[in-house]
Structures are given as structure tokens and as C-alpha cells.
Amino acid sequence: MEMEEFNKLEEKVTNLIEGLKTLKDENKKLKSELAQYRQGADSLDKERTEIKNKVKSLIDLIDSIE
């Protein structure tokens, strides 16, 4: 293998490694964002359940008055 071909191969490998590092960093960021979204969704689900229970209690209270 000539030195020029080896240098081209080395450059391609270096570019590949840089690309992999970029993808790894992006993956880490996306996993973090996904965890935050899931946490927010869980919080909204809990709030929605509390609201439903309060509305049901109010309906039950109104029904008991009739």
C-alpha cells in the first residue's frame, strides 16, 4: 500500500471516528430530552387524574343533594 493510500485511509477512519463521537453525543442529548419529556408526561397524567377525581367528587356531591 502506498503512503498516499494509507493517508487517505487514515483520514477516512478519523472522519468516521469523529462522526461516531458526534452521534454518541447527540444520542446522549436525545436520551436526556426523552427522559425529561417522559417525566413531564407522568406529571401531567398525575395532574389529570387528580382533576378527574375532584370533578367526580363534585358530581357525587351534587348528586347527593338532589
C-alpha positions as CSV (number, residue, x, y, z in Angstrom):
1,M,0.0,0.0,0.0
2,E,1.4,3.3,-1.0
3,M,1.8,6.1,1.6
4,E,-0.8,8.3,-0.1
5,E,-3.4,5.5,0.0
6,F,-2.6,4.9,3.7
7,N,-3.0,8.6,4.4
8,K,-6.4,8.6,2.7
9,L,-7.5,5.6,4.7
10,E,-6.3,7.2,7.9
11,E,-8.3,10.3,7.1
12,K,-11.4,8.3,6.4
13,V,-11.0,6.4,9.7
14,T,-10.5,9.7,11.6
15,N,-13.6,11.2,9.9
16,L,-15.6,8.1,10.8
17,I,-14.5,8.3,14.5
18,E,-15.4,12.0,14.6
19,G,-18.8,11.1,13.2
20,L,-19.3,8.4,15.7
21,K,-18.4,10.7,18.6
22,T,-20.9,13.3,17.2
23,L,-23.7,10.6,17.0
24,K,-22.9,9.4,20.5
25,D,-23.1,12.9,21.9
26,E,-26.4,13.5,20.1
27,N,-27.8,10.2,21.3
28,K,-26.9,11.1,24.9
29,K,-28.6,14.5,24.5
30,L,-31.7,12.9,22.9
31,K,-32.0,10.3,25.7
32,S,-31.9,13.1,28.3
33,E,-34.6,15.1,26.5
34,L,-36.7,11.9,26.2
35,A,-36.4,11.3,29.9
36,Q,-37.5,14.9,30.6
37,Y,-40.5,14.5,28.3
38,R,-41.5,11.3,30.0
39,Q,-41.2,12.9,33.4
40,G,-43.4,15.8,32.2
41,A,-45.9,13.3,30.7
42,D,-46.0,11.5,34.1
43,S,-46.6,14.7,35.9
44,L,-49.4,15.7,33.5
45,D,-51.0,12.2,33.9
46,K,-51.0,12.6,37.7
47,E,-52.5,16.1,37.5
48,R,-55.2,14.9,35.0
49,T,-56.1,12.0,37.4
50,E,-56.4,14.4,40.3
51,I,-58.6,16.7,38.3
52,K,-60.8,13.8,37.3
53,N,-61.1,12.6,40.9
54,K,-62.1,16.2,42.0
55,V,-64.7,16.5,39.3
56,K,-66.1,13.1,40.2
57,S,-66.3,14.1,43.8
58,L,-68.1,17.3,42.9
59,I,-70.6,15.4,40.7
60,D,-71.1,12.9,43.6
61,L,-71.7,15.8,45.9
62,I,-74.2,17.4,43.5
63,D,-76.0,14.1,43.1
64,S,-76.2,13.6,46.8
65,I,-78.0,17.0,47.2
66,E,-80.8,16.0,44.7
